[in-house]
Amino acid sequence: MWIVYALLAAFFASLVAILAKIGIQEINSNLAVAIRTVVVLLMAWLIVFAGGKHGEISALTQKNWIFLILSGIATGLSWIFYYRALQIGDVSKVVPIDKLSIVFTMILAFSFLGEPLSAKIIVAGLLIVAGTFVLIL
């Protein structure tokens, strides 16, 4: 089932780029991020309350809070830079560069989470990097 969710995430992520490029024409990219953030915030809390999960907030640990807050900061910075890049660059070039996050994530997962490193993963990462350069050149 995780593959279905991952494919849906990829599909909606592709819509983000197209819809954002159209939506940020002639406005400040930071304003666009702020508007997007409010929509995401409302959607996320609607889903939490609709699923009856809001009671689980009290079970969060200090570690949960710290890392979720840091993740939120990273998300915000990612969106701010992504929207600015979309505003001034071609979607077909910005998005592949943004997807280099896959390679950065792999490196960080090996370094900080102790995930296994294999030849297959290294080759896949190198192919992603090579494909990105082919697309942007």
N, C-alpha and C positions, 0 to 999 in steps of 0.2 A: 504493500500500500504506500510505502514511503516514496516509491518511484512515481506514482500518480501525483502525490503532493509536490514532488520536486519538479515534475513536468508542468504542473499548473503554476508553480512559482516562476519557472522560466518563462512561460507564456505571458503571465501578468507583468513580469519584469520587462519583457519586450514592449508591452503596451505602455509602461511607464515612460520609456524613452521617447516613443512616438508622440504620446499625448503631452508630455512635458515640453518637447520641442515646439509643438504647436501653441501650447499654453503660455510659454514664457516670451513670446514675441512682443517686443516693445514694452516689457516691464522688467523691473529689477529681479535678478535671479534669486536673491535672498528673500524677497517678498514672496516669490513663488514657492520657495521651500517652506516658508512659514505657513502659507495657506495649505500646502500639501500635508504638513505636519499636523495641523488642526484636524484635517479630515482623517488622517491615519489614527490620531488619538481618539477621536470620537468612534470610529469603527472598532478599534481594539477594545475600548471600554464597553461598547454595545455587545460585543461578542462575549466578553467576560461576564457581564451581568446576565445576558440571555442564557448562558450556560451555567449560571448559578455558581460561578467560581470565585466571586468577589470575597467570600468568606475565608479563602485561603491566604489572603494578604497577611493575616496575623501570624501565619506559620513561616513567613520568610525570615531567614537568618540575616545577620549582619553581612556575611559573605555574599548571600544572594543580592542584597541591596547594593553593595559596593560594585559587584561585577555587572549587575544590570544597569546601574547608573553609568559606569564606564562604557558599557556597550551602547547605551543611549547617546553618550557624547560622541563616540566613534561613528554612530549612525548619522547624527546631525552633521558632523564634519564631512562625512562621505557625501551626503545629500547636497550640502552647500557647494562642494567642489564639483560634483557631478552636474548639478544644474548650471553652474557657471560654464563648465566645459561644453555642455549641450547648447547653451545660448550662443557661444561664439564659434563652435566647431560643428563639423558634420556628424550627425548621429551615427552614420556607418563607420566613422573612425573613433568617436568617443566611446561608444559601447564596447568594442573589442578591447580597448585599453582598460576600461573599467573592469572588464572580466579578467584581467590579469590578477584581480583579487583572488581568483581561484588558486593561482600559483603562490601568492603571498600567504593565503590561508593554509595551503599544504605545508609550506616552510614553517609557519608558526605552529601548526599542529604537531609537527615532528619535534620542534624545539621545546614547546611548552607543555604539550599534552602527552608527549611520549608515544604518539601514534607510530606504527611501524612504517619503515621506509623500505621500498622495494624497487627493483630495476624498472618494473612496469610503471610505478608511480613517477619515477624520475623521467622516464621516456615520455609519459603523458604530459607532465609539466613542461618539458622542453618543446613538445609539439604545440602546446597551447601558446607558449612564448613565440615560437616560430610562426604559427598561424596569425598571431596578433601583428607581428611585423609585416607579414605579407599583406594583410588587410590595410594597414595604415600607410604603407609606402606607395 
